[in-house]
Amino acid sequence: MEISLIQSILAIFPEFLLIGYVGLGLLSIKIRLNKYLKIAGSCTIFLIIIRNIFNLYGMHVILGVLFLAVLFKVIVKLDWHIAIISSLLGYIVLFLGEVAITPHNP
């Protein structure tokens, strides 16, 4: 399943903006908008490479958490444990939201 350019711009990029904002916001870490845009753009490109070129479906989530933690470390200049915690918090909130809106058939 290829990711189109439209899907990347309209779905994946805003999703990573929110993951970064929520993950850092839950730890009361405030950064400028241009850093959020750098993080979301880098994560979007990373996801496109992982899913379209390497075809690593399923593993892209684990690799995405690790890549986001590295970006938090490099761009925001956080300690490793804070970067990993904020990355995991962002993904946990995303997963909880997906579970809440996904219809369940008993």
C-alpha positions as CSV (number, residue, x, y, z in Angstrom):
1,M,0.0,0.0,0.0
2,E,1.8,3.1,-1.3
3,I,1.4,6.4,0.5
4,S,0.4,9.2,-1.9
5,L,1.6,12.8,-1.7
6,I,-1.9,14.0,-0.9
7,Q,-2.2,11.5,1.9
8,S,1.1,12.5,3.2
9,I,0.2,16.2,3.3
10,L,-3.3,15.9,4.6
11,A,-3.1,13.0,7.0
12,I,0.4,12.0,8.1
13,F,2.0,15.5,8.5
14,P,-0.8,16.8,10.7
15,E,-0.8,13.6,12.7
16,F,2.9,14.0,13.5
17,L,2.4,17.7,14.3
18,L,-0.2,16.5,16.9
19,I,2.0,13.7,18.2
20,G,4.9,16.0,18.8
21,Y,2.7,18.8,20.3
22,V,0.8,16.4,22.7
23,G,3.9,14.4,23.6
24,L,5.9,17.5,24.6
25,G,2.9,19.3,25.9
26,L,2.1,16.6,28.5
27,L,5.5,17.2,29.9
28,S,5.0,21.0,29.8
29,I,7.8,21.5,27.2
30,K,7.1,24.4,25.0
31,I,9.0,25.0,21.7
32,R,8.5,27.3,18.7
33,L,6.3,26.4,15.8
34,N,9.3,26.0,13.3
35,K,10.7,23.2,15.5
36,Y,7.3,21.4,15.4
37,L,7.3,21.7,11.6
38,K,10.8,20.3,11.4
39,I,9.9,17.4,13.6
40,A,6.7,16.6,11.7
41,G,8.3,17.0,8.3
42,S,11.2,14.7,9.2
43,C,8.8,12.1,10.6
44,T,6.6,12.2,7.5
45,I,9.6,11.7,5.2
46,F,10.9,8.9,7.5
47,L,7.5,7.2,7.4
48,I,7.3,7.4,3.6
49,I,10.7,5.9,3.3
50,I,10.0,3.1,5.8
51,R,6.6,2.1,4.4
52,N,7.2,2.7,0.6
53,I,10.8,1.8,0.1
54,F,11.6,-0.8,2.8
55,N,8.0,-2.2,3.1
56,L,8.2,-2.5,6.9
57,Y,4.6,-2.5,7.8
58,G,4.0,-2.9,11.6
59,M,7.6,-2.1,12.4
60,H,7.1,1.5,11.2
61,V,5.4,2.3,14.6
62,I,8.3,1.1,16.7
63,L,10.8,2.7,14.4
64,G,8.7,5.9,14.4
65,V,8.7,6.1,18.2
66,L,12.5,5.7,18.2
67,F,13.0,8.2,15.4
68,L,10.7,10.7,17.1
69,A,12.7,10.3,20.3
70,V,15.9,11.0,18.4
71,L,14.4,14.1,16.8
72,F,13.3,15.3,20.2
73,K,16.9,14.8,21.4
74,V,18.5,16.5,18.5
75,I,16.0,19.3,17.7
76,V,14.6,20.1,21.1
77,K,17.8,19.2,22.9
78,L,16.1,17.0,25.6
79,D,17.7,14.3,27.8
80,W,17.2,10.8,26.4
81,H,14.8,9.7,29.0
82,I,12.6,12.8,28.5
83,A,12.7,12.4,24.8
84,I,11.7,8.8,24.9
85,I,8.9,9.5,27.4
86,S,7.5,12.3,25.4
87,S,7.6,10.2,22.2
88,L,5.8,7.3,23.9
89,L,3.2,9.7,25.4
90,G,2.4,11.2,22.0
91,Y,2.0,7.7,20.4
92,I,-0.1,6.4,23.4
93,V,-2.5,9.3,23.1
94,L,-2.7,8.6,19.3
95,F,-3.4,4.9,19.9
96,L,-6.1,5.7,22.5
97,G,-7.8,8.1,20.0
98,E,-7.7,5.5,17.3
99,V,-9.2,2.8,19.6
100,A,-11.9,5.2,20.7
101,I,-13.1,6.0,17.1
102,T,-12.6,2.6,15.6
103,P,-15.9,0.7,15.4
104,H,-16.0,-2.6,17.2
105,N,-18.1,-5.5,16.1
106,P,-19.0,-7.9,19.0
